[in-house]
Amino acid sequence: HYPDELAVPTAEMGLAMATYLAMKPIDLRDPALFGGFYDEALPEIYAYFLRRCGGSAEIAADLTRDTFLAAAREVTQRGVAKLSLGWLTGIARGLLIERYRIAFQQLPRRRFWQRSKEDLSDPPEFTRVVDPALAVAALNQLPDAERIVVSLRYLDDLRLPEIAAITEQSLSTVELLLRRGRAAFEQVYLEHGDGDARSN
C-alpha cells in the first residue's frame, strides 16, 4: 500500500541509517521492509528538496509526496524490485528539475564566446562553509536557476556537463549561472557573519 499523503518530517535520519539505505537496497519481495524504508527515507528526501527549493516547506512536501508516488509507479508498473536511497534521490532530482524548468526556459537567450573544456571547469576558490544554517539561508536567496545549478554542483556533486544535460542548457550558460550563484552566495554568506569563512 502506498499512501497518497505524506506527513512532513521534523528531523533527518542518522548517518548510520543513511549509509545503510545507500548501501543496502530494499528488496520489495519482502513487503514488510517497504514500510521501514519509507519511514527512514522520507525525511532524507524532504530535506533534499528543502535545501534546494528556497526554503519552501510547502514545495518540499509536495515534491516529496510526488517522489514516493513516482517510486510506487516504478514498482507497480515497471516491476522495479529493489529500492535504495540513491535510486529514490535520482527520482527526486528529476522532479526538482521539472519543478524549476520554467526558470531555465525564461533565461535570456544570448551568445557566449566559445571556451575550452578547461575554461569551463570550476574556479578553485570558494568560501569554506562553516555554518550550515547560514549556508542554507544564503542559498535560499539565490534566483531559482542559479540556486538549482549551485545545488546540483555542490550538494549533488554533479559536474558541469551533467548539469548542462539535465537542465537542457549549454555549458556556457551553466558556467555563467554557477559563477553568478557562487558570487551571490559568497556575498550573502560572508556579510551575515561567519568570521571563520575563508576562500580556500
C-alpha positions as CSV (number, residue, x, y, z in Angstrom):
1,H,0.0,0.0,0.0
2,Y,1.4,3.4,-1.0
3,P,-0.2,6.4,0.9
4,D,-1.4,9.4,-1.1
5,E,-0.5,11.9,1.7
6,L,2.9,12.3,3.3
7,A,3.5,13.6,6.8
8,V,6.2,16.3,6.9
9,P,9.2,15.0,8.9
10,T,10.7,17.1,11.6
11,A,14.2,15.6,11.8
12,E,16.7,13.9,9.5
13,M,17.6,10.3,9.9
14,G,21.0,9.5,11.4
15,L,24.2,8.9,9.4
16,A,24.2,5.2,10.1
17,M,20.8,4.7,8.6
18,A,21.6,6.9,5.7
19,T,24.7,4.8,5.0
20,Y,22.6,1.6,5.4
21,L,20.0,2.8,2.9
22,A,22.7,3.9,0.4
23,M,24.5,0.6,0.5
24,K,21.6,-1.9,1.1
25,P,18.8,-1.8,-1.4
26,I,15.4,-2.8,0.0
27,D,14.1,-6.0,-1.7
28,L,10.3,-5.4,-2.3
29,R,9.7,-9.2,-2.5
30,D,9.6,-8.8,1.3
31,P,6.7,-6.3,1.7
32,A,7.4,-5.8,5.4
33,L,10.6,-4.0,4.5
34,F,8.9,-1.2,2.5
35,G,7.3,0.5,5.5
36,G,10.6,0.8,7.2
37,F,12.3,2.1,4.1
38,Y,9.5,4.7,3.6
39,D,9.8,5.9,7.2
40,E,13.5,6.2,7.1
41,A,13.9,7.6,3.6
42,L,11.1,10.2,3.8
43,P,13.0,12.7,5.9
44,E,16.1,12.4,3.7
45,I,14.1,13.2,0.5
46,Y,12.2,16.0,2.2
47,A,15.5,17.5,3.4
48,Y,16.9,17.1,-0.1
49,F,14.1,19.3,-1.5
50,L,14.0,21.8,1.4
51,R,17.7,22.7,0.8
52,R,17.0,23.3,-2.9
53,C,13.6,25.0,-3.2
54,G,14.3,28.3,-1.5
55,G,13.2,27.0,1.9
56,S,9.6,26.5,1.0
57,A,8.2,23.7,3.2
58,E,5.1,23.5,1.0
59,I,7.1,22.9,-2.2
60,A,9.4,20.4,-0.4
61,A,6.4,18.5,0.9
62,D,4.7,18.4,-2.5
63,L,7.8,17.2,-4.2
64,T,8.5,14.6,-1.5
65,R,5.0,13.2,-2.0
66,D,5.4,13.2,-5.8
67,T,8.8,11.3,-5.4
68,F,7.2,8.5,-3.4
69,L,4.3,8.3,-5.8
70,A,6.6,8.1,-8.7
71,A,8.6,5.4,-7.0
72,A,5.4,3.5,-6.4
73,R,4.6,3.7,-10.1
74,E,8.1,2.4,-10.9
75,V,7.4,-0.6,-8.7
76,T,3.9,-1.4,-9.8
77,Q,4.1,-0.6,-13.5
78,R,7.8,-1.4,-14.4
79,G,8.5,-4.1,-11.9
80,V,11.3,-2.5,-10.0
81,A,12.1,-5.0,-7.3
82,K,14.6,-3.0,-5.1
83,L,14.6,0.4,-3.6
84,S,17.7,2.4,-2.5
85,L,18.2,5.9,-1.3
86,G,20.4,6.6,-4.3
87,W,17.6,5.4,-6.7
88,L,15.0,7.5,-4.9
89,T,17.2,10.6,-4.9
90,G,17.6,10.2,-8.7
91,I,13.8,10.4,-9.0
92,A,13.8,13.4,-6.7
93,R,16.4,15.2,-8.7
94,G,14.3,14.7,-11.9
95,L,11.2,16.2,-10.2
96,L,13.2,19.1,-8.9
97,I,14.4,20.0,-12.4
98,E,10.9,19.7,-13.7
99,R,9.6,21.9,-11.0
100,Y,12.0,24.7,-11.9
101,R,12.2,24.0,-15.7
102,I,10.4,27.3,-16.4
103,A,13.2,29.2,-14.6
104,F,15.7,27.9,-17.1
105,Q,13.3,28.4,-20.1
106,Q,13.0,32.1,-19.1
107,L,16.7,32.7,-19.2
108,P,17.6,35.4,-21.8
109,R,19.0,33.9,-25.0
110,R,22.4,35.3,-25.6
111,R,25.6,34.3,-27.4
112,F,28.6,33.2,-25.4
113,W,32.2,33.1,-26.6
114,Q,33.4,29.6,-27.2
115,R,35.5,28.3,-24.3
116,S,37.7,25.3,-24.0
117,K,36.8,22.4,-21.6
118,E,39.5,23.7,-19.2
119,D,37.9,27.1,-19.1
120,L,34.5,25.5,-18.2
121,S,35.9,23.9,-15.1
122,D,35.0,25.3,-11.7
123,P,37.3,28.0,-10.3
124,P,39.3,26.7,-7.4
125,E,38.5,29.4,-4.8
126,F,35.2,29.3,-2.9
127,T,34.0,30.2,0.5
128,R,34.5,27.4,3.1
129,V,31.2,26.8,4.7
130,V,31.4,26.7,8.5
131,D,27.8,27.5,9.5
132,P,25.4,25.1,7.7
133,A,22.3,27.1,8.7
134,L,23.8,30.3,7.3
135,A,24.7,28.5,4.1
136,V,21.2,27.3,3.6
137,A,19.9,30.8,4.2
138,A,22.3,32.2,1.7
139,L,21.4,29.5,-0.8
140,N,17.7,30.3,-0.4
141,Q,18.3,33.9,-1.5
142,L,19.6,32.9,-4.9
143,P,17.3,33.2,-8.0
144,D,15.8,29.8,-8.9
145,A,18.1,28.9,-11.9
146,E,21.3,29.9,-10.0
147,R,20.2,28.1,-6.8
148,I,19.5,24.9,-8.7
149,V,22.8,25.0,-10.6
150,V,24.8,25.7,-7.4
151,S,22.9,22.9,-5.6
152,L,23.5,20.4,-8.3
153,R,27.2,21.2,-8.4
154,Y,28.0,21.4,-4.6
155,L,25.2,19.4,-2.9
156,D,24.6,16.7,-5.6
157,D,28.3,16.8,-6.6
158,L,27.5,16.8,-10.4
159,R,29.9,18.0,-13.0
160,L,29.1,20.9,-15.4
161,P,28.4,18.6,-18.4
162,E,25.9,16.6,-16.3
163,I,24.2,19.8,-15.1
164,A,24.0,21.1,-18.6
165,A,22.4,17.8,-19.8
166,I,19.7,17.6,-17.1
167,T,18.8,21.3,-17.3
168,E,19.0,21.3,-21.1
169,Q,21.3,24.3,-21.1
170,S,24.6,24.9,-22.8
171,L,27.8,24.5,-20.9
172,S,28.4,28.2,-21.2
173,T,25.0,29.1,-19.7
174,V,25.6,26.6,-16.8
175,E,29.0,28.1,-16.2
176,L,27.6,31.6,-16.1
177,L,24.8,30.6,-13.7
178,L,27.3,28.9,-11.4
179,R,29.6,31.8,-11.3
180,R,26.8,34.3,-10.6
181,G,25.3,31.9,-8.0
182,R,28.6,31.4,-6.3
183,A,29.3,35.1,-6.1
184,A,25.9,35.9,-4.7
185,F,26.1,33.1,-2.2
186,E,29.5,34.2,-1.0
187,Q,28.4,37.8,-0.6
188,V,25.4,36.9,1.5
189,Y,27.2,34.2,3.5
190,L,30.2,36.5,4.4
191,E,28.1,39.6,5.0
192,H,25.9,37.8,7.6
193,G,28.7,37.0,9.8
194,D,30.7,33.8,9.7
195,G,34.1,35.2,10.6
196,D,35.7,31.8,10.2
197,A,34.8,31.5,6.5
198,R,37.7,32.0,4.1
199,S,38.3,31.4,0.4
200,N,40.4,28.3,0.0
